[in-house]
Amino acid sequence: MGNLTAATAIIRRVSDTAEISARKPVAVSILFIVVAALGLLAAFALTLEKIHALTNPGEAASCDFSVVVQCGKNLSSWQGSLLGFPNPLIGMMAWPVVAATGAAMLAGARLANWYWRAFDIVATLGFLFTVWLYVESVFVLGTLCPWCMVTWIATITLTVVAKGYTIKNGVWGTRPWILATGAKILSWSPTIIFGILLIEAVIAQVRLDWINNL
C-alpha cells in the first residue's frame, strides 16, 4: 500500500511537471531574452561612447553619422544624465533583470504576482522615460541617436508584451474581460509596436528630415 501511494505521488509530480512545461510561455521568454540582449548591447555601446567622450574631448563619437543622426550631442546633454550619471548605466542594470526573467520563464519558473506587477510597472516607467527622451531628442536637441533608437525599440517591445502577458495571466485581476484584454494586447502586440515606431519615425521625419540626413 505504501509503495502504491509513493508511485501515485510520483505520477502526480510528473503530471504536474508536464503541465507546467506545457504552459511555458516560450515565445515571450525568448522575446524577453532577445530584447534584453539588444538593450544591453545599446547600453554598453553608449557607455563606451561616453567614456570615449570623457577621455578624448573634442573627438566625434563613432555613432555620429551626420548633424541629425548622432549620439554625441545626446550623451553630452543634461538629458543624457538625468539622474546625475549617464542614462546608459540604468540600462546596464535593468536589462540583465529582463534577461534573467526570460531565462527563468524558459526554465519553467513560476514567478509571484508581486514580481510581475513590479516588472510591469518598471517596464512602463521605462517606456515613459524613453518617450520623454524621444521628445527631448527630436524637439529640443534636434537629433536621432542610433543606439538610443535601439533602446527605444527594445523598451517599447518589452513594455507592450509584458503588459499583455501580465494582464492575460491574471496579474492585474482575474475577471474574464481583464484576461481577454490581455490576450488581445498580446495577440496585437506586433501591430501595436510597429504602429508606435511608425508614428515616431514619421514625427522625426517631419521634424528633422532624418532620411535625407543619414
N, C-alpha and C positions, 0 to 999 in steps of 0.2 A: 504493500500500500504506500509505504514511504517512497519507494522507487517510482511508483506511478505518479505521485504528487510532484516529485522532483522533475520527472520527464515532462509533465504538464507545464510546470513553471518555465522550463527551458523553451518549450514550444511557444509559449506565450511571449517570452522575451524575444525570440527570433521573429515572431509575427509582428511585435511592436517595432523592432528594428527595421523590418521590411517596410512597414507602414511609414515610418519616419523617412526612410530612404526614398520612398515613392513620392513623398511630399517635398523633397528637397527642391528649392527654387533655383535650379541650376543656371538658368539664363540670367536671372537677377544677380546671382552670386558672381558669375563670370563678368557681368557688366560692371559691378562694383569694383572688381579687381582691375579691370581694364581702365575705367575712368580714373581710378586711384593711381595707376601707373602713369597715365597721361598727365594728371595733375601734379604728381610728384616730379615727373620729368621737367615740366614747365617751371615749377617752384625751384628746382635745383638749378636749372639754366639761368633763371632770373637772379638767383642768389650769387652764382658765379659772375654774372654781369655786374652786379652791384659791387662785389669785391674788386673786380677789374676796374670799375669806375673810381673806386676809392684809392686804389694803389697806382692807377695810371690816369690821373686827372687830365682832362682835355682830349683823351683818345675816344673815338667813336666806339659804341658797342657793336658787337658782331651781328646783332639783330636790328641794326639801323640800316634800313634799305632805302629810305627816302625821308623827306621832311615830314611826311604824313605817317608812313609805315615805319615805325621805330619804337624802341623801348627805352632808349637813353633818357628821353625827356620825362617819361613816366617814372622811372626809377629815381631820378633826381628831384622830383617834385615832392611837396609835403603829402600829397595824396598817396604817394608810393610808400610812405612810412607813417601811416595814420596813427598807429599806437606807439610811436616813438622808436620803432625798429622796422626794418624792411618788411613789407607785406608778404613777400615770398616765404618768410620764416613761418608764417601762420600755416601756409600750405605744407611746409616740411613737417610740421607737427600733426596736421589734420589728416592728410591723405593716407599715411600709414594706418590710421584707425579705420578708414574706409576699406582699405585692402584687407586688414585683419578681420573685419566684419564679413566681407565676402568670402574669405577663406573659411571662417567658422561656419557660415551657412553651407558652404560646399561640403564641409565635413559632417554636416548633419546636426550641428549645434542648435539648440532651441533657446534663443535669447529672450530674456524677460521683457515684458511690455514697457517697463520703465526705461530700459535701454533703447528700445525702438522709438519711444517718444523723444528721448534726448537726442537720438540720432537724427530723427526727422526735423526737430526744432533747430538743431545746429546746421543741418543742411539748408534749411530755409533761410536762416540768418546768413549763411554763406552766399546763397542766391541773391539776397537783398544787397549784400556787400558788393557782389560783382555787378549788379545793376547800377549801384552808385558809382563804382569805378568806371563803368562803361560811360555813364553820363558825363563824369568829370573828364574822361579821356577824350570823348568826341566833342563835347561842347565847351570845355574850358581849355584843355591842353591842345586840342586840335590834332590828336594823333590816334593811331591804332597800333597798339603794342602786340607784335606777333605771339610771343609767349603768353602774354596776358589773355589773348584770344583763345589759346589752348585751354587755359584755366577756366575761362568763361564757359566754353563748350562742355568741359568736364563737370563743372559745378551745376550748370543748367540740367544736364543729363541726369546727374546724381539726384538732384532735388525732385525732378518730375517723377522719376522711377521710384525713389524712396517714398514720396508722398502717396503714389498709387499703391505701392506694396504694403505700407503700414495701414492705410485705410482699408484695403481689401482684406487684410488679415486680422481685423478687429482690434487693432491697437488703439484706435480712437472711438471705439464703440462697436457694438455687435448687431445693431438694428439692420434689417435687410437692406434698406435704402442706402445706409452708410457703406456697407460691404459692396453693394452694386456700384456705388460711385467710385470706390477704389478700383474695382475691376475695370470700369470704363476708362479711368485715368491711365491705368496700366496698359490697357489694350490700345489706347490712342496716344501713348507716350511718344512714339516716333514722330507722329504728326505734330504734337504739341511742341516738342523740342525743335523740330525743323521750322515750325512757324515762328517761334521766339527768335531763333537765329536769323531767319529771313528778315524779320522786322528790324532787328539790329543792323543787319547788313545794308538794308535799304536806307535806314536813317543815316548811317555812317556815309553811305554813298552820296546822298543828297547834301549832307553837311560838309563832307571832306573830299568828295570825288576820289576816293581811295583807289579805285580801279585804275585810273589814269596816273596814279602816283606810286604804283608798285615799282 
